[in-house]
Amino acid sequence: MSTATVGAPVSHRSRVPRLRRALPGAALALAVAAVATLAGRALPVLGAPVAAVLLGAVLATALRPARRWPGTSSGFALTGGVALQVAVVLLGAQLSLGQAWAVGKSSVPVMVGTIAVCLVAAAVLGRVLGIEPTLRTLLGVGTAICGASAIAAVTPVLRPKPATVAYALSTVFVFNVAAVLTFPWLGHVLGMGQHAFGVFAGTAVNDTSSVVAAAVTFGPEAARTAVVVKLTRALMIVPVVLILAAVVARRRAGAEGAARPSALRLIPWFLVGFVALAGVNSLAPLPDGARSALAVTSTLLITWALAAIGLSTDLGALRRTGWTPLLFGGLLWVAVTGSSLAIQALTTGLG
C-alpha cells in the first residue's frame, strides 16, 4: 500500500509526474491480471483474484521487477490501493436490501452467529498460536465474511504488507477448495434439504465462485438460496470496516501523539460509495445487464489490484512465516463450518 501521508496536499503539477511514474508498474500488473482472468475462467474454483496474487508473487520472485525496473513499485502501490477501493464500491451494485431481507430473515441467526464465532476464535486462537495481528485480522475477516472481497475491503484500512495479503488470500483459497469438495457430500450425509444447504453454503463458504460451485452440486434451489445468503452476508463488511477504521485510527493517533480524528473522518470513502450504490440498487433495482457489467468490472479491478500486490510480494517472507497461519486458517474454517451447522440445527433445522 502507498506510504504517502494521508490528507497531504498534492498539487496538480506534482500529481502528473507521479502518475507517469506509476504507469509501468500498473501496466505490468494489468498484464498479469489479464492472464489471471483467463486462468480463473478455466478454473472457476481457483478464481481470477487468487490466480492474480499467486502469479504475481511467482513473477516477483523470478523477475524482481522493483529492482530491475525502478519505478514499478509506485505503480504497484497505486494500483493495489485505488483499484481495490473502486472495486469495493462497485460490489454494492450486487446487493438489494429488500431481496436480502426476504431470503435472509431465516439465515440471519446463522450469519451473525458464524461471524461472531469466527471473529472471537480469530482473536483467541491468533494470540495462542502467535499469529501476527494484521494477518490474524485478515484471516479472521476473510473467513468470517466473504473471502477475497472482505480482505480487499479491509486492506486499504489496515495497509498490510503485500506478503501478508498474499498469505491470507492463499489460505482462504485452500479452504474454499476444501469446502467445494466436501460440503455437498456432508450435506447428503446429514440429510440436509435444498434451502438448508443453501444457507449452509452461503454462510460457511467464502468467495462467491466457491459458494456457487458447492451449492450447484447439491441442487438448483440450494444454489439460488446460497447466492442471496452470501450477498447478504457481504453487508457485514460495512460494520467490520468501520470498527477496524476506528481502532486503527486511534492506535495511530496514540502512537504519533496526535488528537483522535472525528467520527466522520474514520469512514472510508469507498465504504460510503458501497453503501450508496447498494441503496440505489435497493430503491430502483439496476437492470440485470448493468449489474452484470459492474460485477465483471469489480472482479477485474480486484484482480488487477491483487496482481499488483502479488508483484510486490516477498516469497521469502512467506516462507519465514511458516505453516502456523495455515493451521490457524484451518481452525477458523472448522469453527465457521461447525457453528453454521449447529446454529441452523437449533433454529430452523437441517431438513
C-alpha positions as CSV (number, residue, x, y, z in Angstrom):
1,M,0.0,0.0,0.0
2,S,1.1,3.5,-0.6
3,T,3.0,5.2,2.2
4,A,2.1,8.7,1.2
5,T,0.8,10.9,4.0
6,V,-3.0,10.8,4.2
7,G,-4.6,14.2,3.6
8,A,-1.3,15.9,2.5
9,P,-2.0,18.4,-0.3
10,V,-0.8,17.3,-3.7
11,S,-0.6,19.9,-6.5
12,H,-1.7,19.1,-10.0
13,R,1.9,19.5,-11.2
14,S,3.3,17.0,-8.7
15,R,0.5,14.5,-9.3
16,V,1.0,14.2,-13.0
17,P,4.7,13.0,-12.8
18,R,3.7,10.5,-10.0
19,L,1.0,9.1,-12.3
20,R,3.5,8.8,-15.2
21,R,6.0,7.0,-12.9
22,A,3.2,4.6,-11.9
23,L,2.3,3.6,-15.4
24,P,4.9,0.9,-16.0
25,G,4.0,-0.9,-12.7
26,A,0.3,-0.5,-13.3
27,A,0.7,-1.9,-16.9
28,L,2.7,-4.9,-15.7
29,A,0.0,-5.6,-13.1
30,L,-2.7,-5.3,-15.7
31,A,-0.9,-7.8,-17.9
32,V,-0.7,-10.3,-15.0
33,A,-4.4,-9.7,-14.3
34,A,-5.3,-10.5,-17.9
35,V,-3.5,-13.8,-17.7
36,A,-5.1,-14.5,-14.2
37,T,-8.5,-13.7,-15.6
38,L,-8.1,-16.4,-18.3
39,A,-6.8,-18.8,-15.6
40,G,-9.8,-18.0,-13.4
41,R,-12.2,-18.8,-16.3
42,A,-10.5,-22.1,-16.9
43,L,-10.5,-23.0,-13.2
44,P,-13.6,-21.3,-11.6
45,V,-12.7,-22.8,-8.2
46,L,-9.4,-21.0,-8.3
47,G,-10.8,-17.7,-9.4
48,A,-9.1,-14.8,-11.1
49,P,-8.2,-12.8,-7.9
50,V,-6.4,-15.7,-6.2
51,A,-4.7,-16.6,-9.5
52,A,-3.5,-13.0,-9.8
53,V,-1.9,-12.8,-6.4
54,L,-0.2,-16.2,-6.9
55,L,1.0,-15.5,-10.4
56,G,2.2,-12.0,-9.3
57,A,4.1,-13.5,-6.4
58,V,5.9,-16.0,-8.6
59,L,6.9,-13.3,-11.1
60,A,8.1,-11.1,-8.2
61,T,10.4,-13.9,-7.2
62,A,11.6,-14.7,-10.7
63,L,11.9,-11.2,-12.2
64,R,12.3,-8.9,-9.1
65,P,10.6,-6.1,-11.1
66,A,11.0,-3.5,-8.4
67,R,14.8,-3.9,-8.7
68,R,15.0,-4.5,-12.4
69,W,12.6,-1.7,-13.4
70,P,12.9,1.1,-10.9
71,G,9.6,2.9,-10.5
72,T,7.3,-0.1,-10.9
73,S,6.8,-0.3,-7.2
74,S,5.0,3.1,-7.2
75,G,2.6,1.6,-9.9
76,F,2.1,-1.5,-7.8
77,A,1.2,0.7,-4.7
78,L,-1.2,2.9,-6.6
79,T,-3.0,0.0,-8.3
80,G,-3.1,-2.0,-5.2
81,G,-4.8,0.9,-3.4
82,V,-7.1,2.7,-5.7
83,A,-8.3,-0.2,-7.8
84,L,-9.3,-2.1,-4.6
85,Q,-11.2,0.8,-3.3
86,V,-13.2,1.4,-6.5
87,A,-13.8,-2.4,-6.7
88,V,-15.4,-2.3,-3.2
89,V,-17.7,0.5,-4.3
90,L,-18.9,-1.5,-7.3
91,L,-19.6,-4.5,-5.1
92,G,-22.6,-2.6,-3.7
93,A,-24.4,-2.9,-7.1
94,Q,-24.9,-6.7,-6.4
95,L,-26.9,-6.1,-3.2
96,S,-30.6,-5.4,-2.8
97,L,-31.6,-4.8,0.7
98,G,-35.2,-5.9,0.0
99,Q,-34.1,-9.2,-1.6
100,A,-31.6,-9.8,1.2
101,W,-34.2,-9.3,3.8
102,A,-36.8,-11.6,2.1
103,V,-34.4,-14.5,1.8
104,G,-32.1,-13.6,4.7
105,K,-34.6,-13.5,7.5
106,S,-34.2,-17.2,8.3
107,S,-30.5,-17.1,7.9
108,V,-29.7,-14.0,10.0
109,P,-29.1,-16.0,13.2
110,V,-26.8,-18.3,11.3
111,M,-24.9,-15.5,9.6
112,V,-24.5,-13.4,12.7
113,G,-23.6,-16.4,14.8
114,T,-21.0,-17.8,12.5
115,I,-19.4,-14.3,12.0
116,A,-19.3,-13.8,15.8
117,V,-17.8,-17.3,16.4
118,C,-15.1,-16.8,13.7
119,L,-14.0,-13.3,14.9
120,V,-13.8,-14.5,18.5
121,A,-11.9,-17.6,17.5
122,A,-9.6,-15.4,15.4
123,A,-8.8,-13.2,18.4
124,V,-8.3,-16.0,20.9
125,L,-6.6,-18.6,18.7
126,G,-4.5,-16.0,17.0
127,R,-2.9,-14.9,20.3
128,V,-2.4,-18.6,21.4
129,L,-0.7,-19.5,18.1
130,G,1.3,-16.3,18.0
131,I,-0.2,-15.1,14.7
132,E,0.9,-11.6,13.7
133,P,-2.1,-9.2,14.4
134,T,-2.6,-7.9,10.9
135,L,-2.6,-11.4,9.4
136,R,-4.8,-12.6,12.2
137,T,-7.3,-9.8,11.3
138,L,-7.2,-10.5,7.5
139,L,-7.8,-14.3,8.0
140,G,-10.5,-13.7,10.6
141,V,-12.4,-11.2,8.4
142,G,-11.8,-13.2,5.2
143,T,-13.1,-16.5,6.7
144,A,-16.0,-14.9,8.6
145,I,-17.5,-12.8,5.8
146,C,-16.6,-13.3,2.2
147,G,-13.1,-14.2,1.4
148,A,-11.2,-12.1,-1.1
149,S,-13.9,-9.4,-1.2
150,A,-13.7,-8.9,2.6
151,I,-9.9,-8.9,2.5
152,A,-10.0,-6.4,-0.3
153,A,-12.3,-4.2,1.7
154,V,-10.2,-4.1,4.9
155,T,-6.8,-3.9,3.1
156,P,-7.0,-0.1,2.4
157,V,-7.7,0.4,6.1
158,L,-5.1,-1.9,7.6
159,R,-2.4,-1.2,4.9
160,P,-0.7,-4.6,5.4
161,K,2.4,-5.8,3.7
162,P,1.8,-7.4,0.3
163,A,3.2,-10.7,1.6
164,T,0.6,-10.7,4.4
165,V,-2.2,-10.2,1.9
166,A,-0.9,-12.9,-0.3
167,Y,-0.7,-15.4,2.6
168,A,-4.2,-14.6,3.7
169,L,-5.7,-15.0,0.3
170,S,-3.9,-18.2,-0.3
171,T,-5.0,-19.7,3.0
172,V,-8.7,-18.7,2.4
173,F,-8.4,-20.3,-1.1
174,V,-7.2,-23.6,0.3
175,F,-10.2,-24.0,2.5
176,N,-12.6,-22.7,-0.3
177,V,-11.4,-25.7,-2.3
178,A,-11.9,-28.0,0.7
179,A,-15.4,-26.7,1.1
180,V,-16.4,-27.3,-2.6
181,L,-15.1,-30.8,-2.4
182,T,-16.6,-31.9,1.0
183,F,-19.7,-29.8,1.6
184,P,-22.1,-31.4,-0.9
185,W,-21.1,-34.9,0.5
186,L,-21.5,-33.6,4.1
187,G,-25.0,-32.2,3.2
188,H,-26.2,-35.5,1.9
189,V,-24.8,-37.4,4.9
190,L,-26.7,-35.1,7.2
191,G,-29.8,-35.3,5.1
192,M,-30.0,-31.6,4.5
193,G,-32.8,-30.0,2.4
194,Q,-32.1,-27.7,-0.5
195,H,-32.9,-24.5,1.5
196,A,-30.9,-25.6,4.5
197,F,-27.8,-26.5,2.4
198,G,-28.1,-23.2,0.6
199,V,-28.0,-21.3,3.9
200,F,-25.1,-23.6,5.0
201,A,-23.1,-22.9,1.8
202,G,-23.9,-19.2,1.9
203,T,-22.6,-18.8,5.5
204,A,-19.7,-21.2,5.6
205,V,-18.1,-20.8,2.1
206,N,-16.2,-17.6,1.3
207,D,-15.8,-16.5,-2.3
208,T,-18.9,-16.3,-4.5
209,S,-17.5,-18.7,-7.1
210,S,-16.9,-21.3,-4.5
211,V,-20.3,-20.8,-2.9
212,V,-21.9,-21.4,-6.4
213,A,-19.7,-24.4,-7.1
214,A,-20.6,-26.1,-3.8
215,A,-24.3,-25.3,-4.0
216,V,-24.9,-26.1,-7.7
217,T,-23.5,-29.6,-7.0
218,F,-26.2,-30.0,-4.3
219,G,-29.1,-28.6,-6.4
220,P,-30.6,-25.6,-8.2
221,E,-32.7,-24.3,-5.2
222,A,-29.7,-24.6,-2.9
223,A,-27.7,-22.5,-5.4
224,R,-30.3,-19.7,-5.5
225,T,-30.5,-19.6,-1.8
226,A,-26.8,-19.7,-1.3
227,V,-26.0,-16.8,-3.6
228,V,-28.6,-14.5,-1.8
229,V,-27.3,-15.5,1.6
230,K,-23.8,-14.9,0.5
231,L,-24.6,-11.4,-0.8
232,T,-26.5,-10.6,2.4
233,R,-23.5,-11.8,4.4
234,A,-21.3,-9.4,2.4
235,L,-23.2,-6.5,4.1
236,M,-21.3,-7.3,7.2
237,I,-18.3,-5.7,5.5
238,V,-19.8,-2.3,6.5
239,P,-19.7,-2.5,10.3
240,V,-16.4,-4.5,10.3
241,V,-14.6,-1.9,8.2
242,L,-16.0,0.9,10.3
243,I,-14.8,-0.8,13.5
244,L,-11.4,-1.5,12.1
245,A,-11.0,2.1,10.8
246,A,-11.8,3.4,14.3
247,V,-9.4,1.0,16.0
248,V,-6.6,1.7,13.5
249,A,-7.1,5.5,13.7
250,R,-6.9,5.5,17.4
251,R,-3.8,3.4,17.6
252,R,-2.0,5.6,15.0
253,A,-3.1,8.7,16.8
254,G,-1.8,7.3,20.1
255,A,1.5,6.3,18.6
256,E,2.0,9.7,17.0
257,G,0.7,11.6,20.0
258,A,-1.9,13.4,17.8
259,A,-5.5,14.1,18.5
260,R,-8.0,11.4,17.7
261,P,-9.8,12.1,14.4
262,S,-13.5,12.8,14.3
263,A,-16.0,10.0,13.7
264,L,-16.8,11.2,10.2
265,R,-13.1,11.1,9.1
266,L,-13.0,7.5,10.2
267,I,-15.5,6.4,7.5
268,P,-13.5,5.4,4.3
269,W,-14.9,7.0,1.2
270,F,-15.1,3.7,-0.6
271,L,-17.4,2.3,2.1
272,V,-19.7,5.3,1.6
273,G,-19.8,4.5,-2.1
274,F,-20.5,0.8,-1.4
275,V,-23.5,1.6,0.8
276,A,-24.8,4.3,-1.5
277,L,-24.7,2.0,-4.6
278,A,-26.4,-0.8,-2.6
279,G,-29.1,1.8,-1.5
280,V,-29.7,2.9,-5.1
281,N,-30.0,-0.8,-6.2
282,S,-32.5,-1.4,-3.4
283,L,-34.7,1.6,-4.2
284,A,-34.5,1.3,-8.0
285,P,-33.0,-2.1,-9.0
286,L,-30.4,-1.8,-11.7
287,P,-31.0,-3.7,-14.9
288,D,-29.5,-7.2,-14.9
289,G,-27.2,-6.1,-17.7
290,A,-25.9,-3.2,-15.7
291,R,-25.4,-5.3,-12.5
292,S,-23.6,-8.0,-14.5
293,A,-21.3,-5.4,-16.1
294,L,-20.5,-3.8,-12.7
295,A,-19.8,-7.3,-11.2
296,V,-17.4,-8.1,-14.0
297,T,-15.7,-4.7,-13.6
298,S,-15.4,-5.1,-9.9
299,T,-13.8,-8.5,-10.3
300,L,-11.4,-7.2,-12.9
301,L,-10.4,-4.3,-10.6
302,I,-9.9,-6.7,-7.7
303,T,-7.8,-9.0,-9.9
304,W,-5.7,-6.0,-11.1
305,A,-5.1,-4.8,-7.6
306,L,-4.2,-8.3,-6.3
307,A,-1.9,-8.8,-9.2
308,A,-0.1,-5.6,-8.1
309,I,0.0,-6.9,-4.5
310,G,1.4,-10.2,-5.7
311,L,4.1,-8.4,-7.7
312,S,5.1,-6.6,-4.5
313,T,5.3,-9.9,-2.5
314,D,8.4,-11.3,-1.0
315,L,8.0,-15.1,-1.0
316,G,10.9,-15.3,1.4
317,A,8.8,-13.6,3.9
318,L,6.0,-16.1,3.3
319,R,8.4,-19.0,3.9
320,R,9.6,-17.4,7.1
321,T,6.0,-17.1,8.3
322,G,5.8,-20.9,8.3
323,W,2.8,-23.2,8.5
324,T,1.2,-21.9,11.6
325,P,-1.1,-19.4,9.9
326,L,-2.3,-22.2,7.6
327,L,-3.2,-24.2,10.7
328,F,-4.9,-21.1,12.1
329,G,-6.9,-20.6,8.9
330,G,-8.0,-24.3,9.1
331,L,-9.2,-23.9,12.7
332,L,-11.2,-20.9,11.7
333,W,-12.8,-22.8,8.8
334,V,-13.8,-25.6,11.1
335,A,-15.2,-23.1,13.6
336,V,-17.4,-21.5,10.9
337,T,-18.5,-24.8,9.4
338,G,-19.4,-26.3,12.8
339,S,-21.2,-23.2,14.1
340,S,-23.2,-22.8,10.8
341,L,-24.5,-26.4,11.1
342,A,-25.1,-26.2,14.9
343,I,-27.0,-22.8,14.8
344,Q,-29.1,-23.9,11.9
345,A,-29.9,-27.2,13.5
346,L,-31.1,-25.4,16.7
347,T,-33.1,-22.7,14.9
348,T,-34.7,-23.9,11.6
349,G,-33.4,-27.4,11.3
350,L,-31.4,-29.1,8.6
351,G,-34.2,-30.6,6.6
